[in-house]
Amino acid sequence: MGRVLVLGAGLTGALCCAMLRSPSLQVTVWEKEREAGGRMSNTHWESQIADLGAQYITRMPGTRQAHQGYYTELLEAGVLKPLEGLVEGMKNMELGTKHFVAPRGSSSIVNYFLEQSDANVKFGCHVTHVLLRDGELEVWTQNGAHDYFDTVILSVPTPQILLLQGDLAKSIPTQRSALQKVRYSSRFALVLFYNAGQELGVPWVMKYVTDSPIICFLSLDNRKRSCEPLGEAPVLVVHSSVHFGAEQSQCDVEEVAQLIQCELQRLLPHLPSHVHHKVHRWCHSQVTVPVDGSPGHLILHQRPLIACVGDYFTRSNFDGCIESALSLTSTLKSLL
Ligand SMILES: Cc1cc2nc3c(=O)[nH]c(=O)nc-3n(C[C@H](O)[C@H](O)[C@H](O)COP(=O)(O)OP(=O)(O)OC[C@H]3O[C@@H](n4cnc5c(N)ncnc54)[C@H](O)[C@@H]3O)c2cc1C
């Protein structure tokens, strides 16, 4: 039986697992965090949740036929629903474009595909080494666990691939240089939690901010998902601008949170006081320079097979991840 290890339980990894589901393959996922989601993860406080990374899914009218089934499936399962309400400052989109949100949070999209895949998902497994051993791949984690696989799929951002040690690091000079050229933006996400019944006094569900050097996007997350009863506790998600994210990339996150809150006060002086906050630094937020000229994945080693996949081959959104996962899995199916 083919033993496949997928590194990373983000959207691309979860899609690969679902696409590879087969009685002849034994698919395992090792994820360094304690839950699935990656850049589609949620944060929690008491009973409130908020989308920390991806905020909504956009289906363009020209979306490839091959992707339509994924939208239909997620809508039918209640994992996605149409986005309703005012989005201030959103660029005019091509006629027929549709936006969707995940009522149970964006990580529910990733979890849906993992559940469909029947893969064996292990959390807290930070992979550090990939070694070639007599036609097999020996993979080690930070806490000393290891196992053997026939195929390894790396679905982690490129800087994390480049950190992997072992034979992989020595044997792929050409591919390494392609991966080294990939660039990501960085930004901060600040989440403000309010008491139930507090009114934020804003008319929008989400707002693109154009007159601030610090803040670029705001989402009233509970209203966006509109799945809570009236009198719910508001949750406001604030994304920093890319410029501010780069400028503050080495600073203490709590000091950065203070700066963002001061700017928020200037933009929305009537906001009530929040009761709790969380701040997160996205070091590798969205891809700004993808891998040049690849079909959507890269084979790093032929036998045994090591391949990488992710939004850095296409673009940082739902369709970009599907495109990359489809490209890799169709190649794998023909090889395995
Ligand atoms: C702030 C922000 C806003 C965004 N907004 C949108 C949006 O509105 N709409 C949209 O469609 N997209 C949006 N995106 C982009 C979207 O989230 C990404 O394109 C997508 O989630 C990428 O998925 P991935 O699986 O390729 O990578 P990731 O989500 O990064 O998954 C990689 C996984 O690998 C794990 N990992 C890393 N290294 C290791 C290791 N050594 N061992 C084990 N596990 C490891 C990570 O913990 C992670 O779970 C946004 C992203 C961010 C950050």
PDBQT file of the ligand as one rigid body, heavy atoms in Angstrom, charges set to zero:
ROOT
HETATM    1  C1  LIG A 401      -4.572  37.648   6.636  1.00  0.00    +0.000 C 
HETATM    2  C2  LIG A 401      -4.980  36.768   5.495  1.00  0.00    +0.000 A 
HETATM    3  C3  LIG A 401      -6.147  37.045   4.783  1.00  0.00    +0.000 A 
HETATM    4  C4  LIG A 401      -6.535  36.227   3.711  1.00  0.00    +0.000 A 
HETATM    5  N1  LIG A 401      -7.731  36.479   3.091  1.00  0.00    +0.000 NA
HETATM    6  C5  LIG A 401      -8.202  35.578   2.190  1.00  0.00    +0.000 A 
HETATM    7  C6  LIG A 401      -9.547  35.685   1.717  1.00  0.00    +0.000 A 
HETATM    8  O1  LIG A 401     -10.306  36.566   2.135  1.00  0.00    +0.000 OA
HETATM    9  N2  LIG A 401      -9.969  34.760   0.804  1.00  0.00    +0.000 N 
HETATM   10  C7  LIG A 401      -9.165  33.722   0.374  1.00  0.00    +0.000 A 
HETATM   11  O2  LIG A 401      -9.621  32.892  -0.433  1.00  0.00    +0.000 OA
HETATM   12  N3  LIG A 401      -7.896  33.595   0.832  1.00  0.00    +0.000 NA
HETATM   13  C8  LIG A 401      -7.405  34.485   1.732  1.00  0.00    +0.000 A 
HETATM   14  N4  LIG A 401      -6.149  34.332   2.246  1.00  0.00    +0.000 N 
HETATM   15  C9  LIG A 401      -5.252  33.322   1.647  1.00  0.00    +0.000 C 
HETATM   16  C10 LIG A 401      -5.556  31.883   2.095  1.00  0.00    +0.000 C 
HETATM   17  O3  LIG A 401      -5.756  31.855   3.484  1.00  0.00    +0.000 OA
HETATM   18  C11 LIG A 401      -4.363  31.007   1.691  1.00  0.00    +0.000 C 
HETATM   19  O4  LIG A 401      -4.146  31.111   0.297  1.00  0.00    +0.000 OA
HETATM   20  C12 LIG A 401      -4.596  29.517   2.029  1.00  0.00    +0.000 C 
HETATM   21  O5  LIG A 401      -5.129  29.353   3.307  1.00  0.00    +0.000 OA
HETATM   22  C13 LIG A 401      -3.251  28.791   1.883  1.00  0.00    +0.000 C 
HETATM   23  O6  LIG A 401      -3.424  27.447   2.268  1.00  0.00    +0.000 OA
HETATM   24  P1  LIG A 401      -2.180  26.427   2.253  1.00  0.00    +0.000 P 
HETATM   25  O7  LIG A 401      -2.712  25.130   2.711  1.00  0.00    +0.000 OA
HETATM   26  O8  LIG A 401      -1.510  26.475   0.917  1.00  0.00    +0.000 OA
HETATM   27  O9  LIG A 401      -1.114  27.006   3.289  1.00  0.00    +0.000 OA
HETATM   28  P2  LIG A 401      -1.270  27.220   4.856  1.00  0.00    +0.000 P 
HETATM   29  O10 LIG A 401      -2.654  27.625   5.180  1.00  0.00    +0.000 OA
HETATM   30  O11 LIG A 401      -0.169  28.140   5.248  1.00  0.00    +0.000 OA
HETATM   31  O12 LIG A 401      -1.042  25.765   5.480  1.00  0.00    +0.000 OA
HETATM   32  C14 LIG A 401       0.222  25.251   5.790  1.00  0.00    +0.000 C 
HETATM   33  C15 LIG A 401       0.112  24.407   7.065  1.00  0.00    +0.000 C 
HETATM   34  O13 LIG A 401       1.359  23.759   7.280  1.00  0.00    +0.000 OA
HETATM   35  C16 LIG A 401       1.671  23.792   8.654  1.00  0.00    +0.000 C 
HETATM   36  N5  LIG A 401       3.145  23.657   8.765  1.00  0.00    +0.000 N 
HETATM   37  C17 LIG A 401       4.076  24.566   8.401  1.00  0.00    +0.000 A 
HETATM   38  N6  LIG A 401       5.315  24.077   8.595  1.00  0.00    +0.000 NA
HETATM   39  C18 LIG A 401       5.152  22.823   9.087  1.00  0.00    +0.000 A 
HETATM   40  C19 LIG A 401       6.061  21.808   9.483  1.00  0.00    +0.000 A 
HETATM   41  N7  LIG A 401       7.390  21.962   9.397  1.00  0.00    +0.000 N 
HETATM   42  N8  LIG A 401       5.555  20.634   9.959  1.00  0.00    +0.000 NA
HETATM   43  C20 LIG A 401       4.204  20.438  10.041  1.00  0.00    +0.000 A 
HETATM   44  N9  LIG A 401       3.293  21.374   9.680  1.00  0.00    +0.000 NA
HETATM   45  C21 LIG A 401       3.770  22.553   9.201  1.00  0.00    +0.000 A 
HETATM   46  C22 LIG A 401       1.132  25.145   9.115  1.00  0.00    +0.000 C 
HETATM   47  O14 LIG A 401       0.943  25.177  10.514  1.00  0.00    +0.000 OA
HETATM   48  C23 LIG A 401      -0.160  25.228   8.317  1.00  0.00    +0.000 C 
HETATM   49  O15 LIG A 401      -1.252  24.667   9.009  1.00  0.00    +0.000 OA
HETATM   50  C24 LIG A 401      -5.734  35.119   3.331  1.00  0.00    +0.000 A 
HETATM   51  C25 LIG A 401      -4.581  34.816   4.067  1.00  0.00    +0.000 A 
HETATM   52  C26 LIG A 401      -4.216  35.621   5.140  1.00  0.00    +0.000 A 
HETATM   53  C27 LIG A 401      -3.002  35.248   5.966  1.00  0.00    +0.000 C 
ENDROOT
TORSDOF 0
